[in-house]
Amino acid sequence: MSEHLANLLIIEDEPITRSQLTSHFEKEGYAVTGSANAEGVLERISDGDIDVCLIDINLPGKDGLTLTRELRATSDVGIILVTGKDDPVDRIVGLESGADDYVTKPFDPRELLSRVKNLLWRVQAQEKQKEKGFKRRFEGWTLDLNKRELSTPDGELQALSAGEFHLVLALIENAGEVMTRDQLMNRIRNREWYPDDRYIDVLVGQVRRKFREYDHDTTFISTIHGTGYLFAPTVT
């Protein structure tokens, strides 16, 4: 990373909005590049010097969802989708396409700045994890950070959704420590996407089922009533 806080790429076809976002983030110390469409973005990201992309869904030509899917297939760059739509279905499709966050117009620039900061923190944390290696092992299980796959002690692959992967990674990074639902929500995604903290409980249940499909007695994730969850295997 350069002397700037981070390098942002804003892909927005409305010149005024693009200019306003560029000016706002530059004033906050970010290096900003703007683009009116998806042309050349994949090549730009492949250079490896962009930390976070802000992508308008309704781009001319290749739309933002398609661009997001293509980026996520080859890059771990942070992605925030920006759109005028405020439909839960659009949000779900955006997240399933690989976006890390989702904001709707009109938005508060301060809120967007906060989301960028949070996402940047997660991106940097993931990079630090990669520097340690792409795999985390515990009790014979393996979490592949590159493929986002969980392997049983017998080598069978357990596919993980984006939410499940980030939950397991957050628990591994804090093994032996009780994590509240708020802490887990902040590590995974912005809580505004979901009506309540039940989302974390649902994710925990899904991950527990994957463990128990291999061994019914496996209970790596313990519920700490009134507080949150504890992940307590031996992590290597």
ZAMARGU-4260 file (C-alpha; in steps of 0.2 Angstrom, whole numbers, plus 5000, padded with zeros to 4 digits):
<rodrens>
0) 5000/5000/5000 | 5006/5018/4996 | 5007/5033/5007 | 4988/5034/5005 | 4976/5026/5017
5) 4970/5014/5003 | 4968/5014/4984 | 4949/5015/4979 | 4942/5012/4962 | 4925/5020/4959
10) 4915/5013/4945 | 4900/5024/4942 | 4892/5030/4926 | 4885/5046/4933 | 4898/5060/4932
15) 4892/5070/4946 | 4891/5056/4958 | 4908/5049/4953 | 4915/5066/4955 | 4907/5069/4972
20) 4913/5052/4978 | 4931/5054/4972 | 4932/5071/4980 | 4925/5065/4997 | 4937/5050/4998
25) 4952/5060/4992 | 4949/5073/5006 | 4949/5058/5018 | 4967/5053/5012 | 4962/5039/5000
30) 4969/5038/4982 | 4955/5037/4970 | 4953/5031/4952 | 4936/5033/4943 | 4928/5024/4929
35) 4912/5026/4920 | 4910/5008/4915 | 4917/4991/4917 | 4929/4992/4903 | 4947/4988/4908
40) 4942/4985/4926 | 4947/4967/4927 | 4964/4972/4920 | 4966/4986/4932 | 4962/4975/4947
45) 4974/4962/4941 | 4988/4974/4944 | 4985/4971/4963 | 4986/4989/4969 | 4967/4992/4972
50) 4960/4989/4989 | 4942/4992/4988 | 4930/4994/4973 | 4914/5004/4974 | 4903/4997/4959
55) 4886/5004/4953 | 4875/4990/4949 | 4867/4999/4934 | 4882/5002/4923 | 4880/5004/4904
60) 4886/4988/4895 | 4892/4975/4907 | 4882/4978/4923 | 4889/4979/4941 | 4883/4961/4946
65) 4892/4953/4931 | 4907/4963/4935 | 4907/4958/4953 | 4905/4940/4949 | 4920/4941/4937
70) 4931/4950/4949 | 4927/4938/4963 | 4932/4923/4952 | 4950/4930/4951 | 4952/4942/4965
75) 4949/4945/4984 | 4948/4964/4981 | 4935/4972/4993 | 4918/4976/4984 | 4904/4987/4989
80) 4889/4988/4977 | 4881/5005/4976 | 4864/5007/4968 | 4847/5016/4968 | 4838/5000/4971
85) 4832/4996/4989 | 4825/4979/4986 | 4830/4964/4998 | 4831/4953/4983 | 4844/4964/4974
90) 4854/4964/4990 | 4854/4945/4991 | 4859/4944/4973 | 4872/4956/4975 | 4880/4947/4990
95) 4878/4930/4981 | 4888/4938/4967 | 4902/4940/4979 | 4900/4958/4985 | 4906/4962/5003
100) 4894/4976/5006 | 4879/4985/4998 | 4873/5003/5000 | 4858/5012/4992 | 4856/5029/4985
105) 4854/5042/4992 | 4867/5037/5005 | 4876/5047/5019 | 4894/5050/5013 | 4900/5047/5031
110) 4891/5030/5032 | 4899/5025/5016 | 4916/5031/5023 | 4913/5020/5038 | 4909/5005/5027
115) 4924/5007/5017 | 4935/5008/5033 | 4927/4992/5040 | 4929/4983/5023 | 4947/4989/5021
120) 4951/4982/5039 | 4943/4965/5034 | 4953/4965/5017 | 4969/4969/5026 | 4966/4956/5040
125) 4963/4943/5026 | 4979/4948/5018 | 4988/4945/5034 | 4981/4928/5035 | 4987/4924/5018
130) 5004/4929/5023 | 5003/4915/5036 | 4998/4903/5023 | 4982/4898/5014 | 4976/4884/5026
135) 4971/4884/5044 | 4970/4867/5053 | 4961/4861/5068 | 4958/4844/5075 | 4961/4836/5058
140) 4950/4848/5049 | 4957/4861/5036 | 4950/4877/5031 | 4957/4883/5014 | 4957/4902/5013
145) 4960/4902/4994 | 4947/4890/4989 | 4935/4894/5004 | 4933/4875/5007 | 4932/4865/5023
150) 4940/4848/5023 | 4935/4834/5035 | 4949/4824/5043 | 4946/4811/5030 | 4949/4824/5016
155) 4931/4826/5011 | 4926/4843/5005 | 4913/4853/5013 | 4908/4868/5002 | 4905/4884/5012
160) 4894/4899/5008 | 4902/4916/5010 | 4894/4919/5027 | 4899/4902/5033 | 4917/4904/5027
165) 4919/4921/5036 | 4911/4914/5052 | 4923/4899/5053 | 4938/4911/5049 | 4932/4923/5062
170) 4930/4909/5075 | 4947/4902/5071 | 4956/4919/5072 | 4949/4921/5090 | 4949/4902/5095
175) 4947/4901/5114 | 4939/4918/5116 | 4920/4921/5118 | 4914/4931/5103 | 4898/4941/5104
180) 4885/4941/5090 | 4889/4959/5087 | 4908/4955/5085 | 4904/4941/5073 | 4892/4952/5063
185) 4905/4965/5061 | 4918/4952/5056 | 4906/4945/5043 | 4896/4959/5036 | 4887/4975/5040
190) 4873/4971/5052 | 4861/4983/5042 | 4859/4970/5029 | 4849/4959/5041 | 4834/4962/5052
195) 4842/4955/5068 | 4856/4945/5075 | 4847/4929/5071 | 4858/4928/5055 | 4873/4923/5066
200) 4863/4910/5075 | 4858/4903/5058 | 4875/4903/5051 | 4882/4894/5067 | 4868/4881/5065
205) 4873/4878/5047 | 4892/4876/5051 | 4888/4864/5066 | 4878/4853/5054 | 4893/4852/5043
210) 4904/4846/5057 | 4891/4834/5064 | 4889/4826/5047 | 4906/4820/5049 | 4905/4816/5068
215) 4889/4818/5077 | 4898/4821/5093 | 4908/4836/5086 | 4904/4852/5095 | 4918/4864/5091
220) 4907/4879/5093 | 4899/4881/5110 | 4885/4893/5115 | 4889/4904/5129 | 4871/4909/5134
225) 4868/4928/5136 | 4885/4932/5127 | 4889/4923/5111 | 4899/4909/5105 | 4916/4900/5109
230) 4927/4890/5096 | 4939/4879/5106 | 4948/4866/5096 | 4967/4866/5094 | 4971/4877/5080
235) 4987/4875/5070
</rodrens>
